[in-house]
Amino acid sequence: MTYKIYCSRCHGDEGHGDGPDAATLTAHPRNFTDCAAMAKIPNDTLFKAIKDGGAAVGISGEMPSWGTGLSGEDIKGMIKYVRHFCQK
């Protein structure tokens, strides 16, 4: 699974921002289960953050860019997966 490979080290398996690498970062990784905060972030912003890194959308530059490792379709799938943490 792409999320497990690229995201869970920082964002955690369950999306709480508590992955094993989170404690080493200056900025706390986004908690994808904070549904109020996630509802304010458009998909195009998530796409740009994943593709070009956090600095491209005005958040921590510690969020790496994955655009060279993931296709546009991969990134869209990642967004869909991240959004599932707030589906009821």
C-alpha positions in Angstrom: 0.0 0.0 0.0 1.3 3.4 -1.0 0.2 5.1 2.2 2.2 2.6 4.3 5.3 3.2 2.2 5.3 6.9 1.9 3.2 8.4 4.8 2.9 6.2 7.8 6.4 6.8 9.1 5.3 10.3 10.0 1.5 10.3 9.9 1.1 6.9 11.6 -0.8 3.8 10.4 -4.1 5.2 11.6 -3.4 8.8 10.4 -3.0 10.4 13.9 0.3 12.1 13.1 2.1 9.7 15.5 4.3 7.6 13.2 7.7 6.4 14.4 9.5 9.3 12.7 7.1 12.0 14.0 9.1 12.7 17.2 12.2 13.6 15.1 10.4 16.4 13.3 10.2 20.0 14.2 6.6 20.3 13.0 4.1 17.8 14.1 2.8 15.8 11.1 -0.9 16.5 10.2 -3.4 14.4 12.0 -5.7 13.1 9.2 -8.3 12.1 11.8 -8.9 15.7 12.8 -12.0 15.9 10.5 -12.7 19.6 11.2 -9.2 20.6 10.1 -9.1 18.2 7.2 -12.5 19.5 5.9 -10.8 22.9 5.4 -8.1 21.5 3.1 -9.0 21.2 -0.6 -7.9 18.1 -2.5 -5.8 20.3 -4.8 -3.8 21.5 -1.8 -3.3 18.0 -0.6 -2.2 17.0 -4.2 0.3 19.9 -4.3 1.7 19.1 -0.8 2.2 15.4 -1.7 3.6 16.2 -5.2 5.8 19.2 -4.4 6.3 19.0 -0.6 5.0 21.0 2.3 6.8 24.2 1.5 4.9 24.4 -1.8 1.7 24.9 0.2 3.1 27.0 3.0 3.5 24.3 5.6 6.6 22.6 7.0 9.4 21.9 4.5 9.9 18.7 6.4 7.0 17.3 4.4 8.9 15.8 1.5 7.9 16.0 -2.2 6.9 12.7 -3.6 6.2 13.9 -7.2 9.2 12.0 -8.6 8.1 8.7 -7.0 4.4 8.9 -7.4 2.3 9.4 -10.5 -0.7 11.8 -10.5 -3.0 8.8 -10.2 -1.0 7.5 -7.3 -1.3 10.8 -5.5 -5.1 10.9 -6.2 -5.4 7.5 -4.7 -3.4 8.7 -1.7 -5.8 11.6 -1.2 -8.7 9.2 -1.3 -7.0 7.0 1.3 -6.2 10.0 3.6 -9.8 11.2 3.3 -11.1 7.8 4.5 -9.9 8.6 8.0 -12.9 11.0 8.3 -15.6 9.1 6.5 -18.5 8.0 8.7 
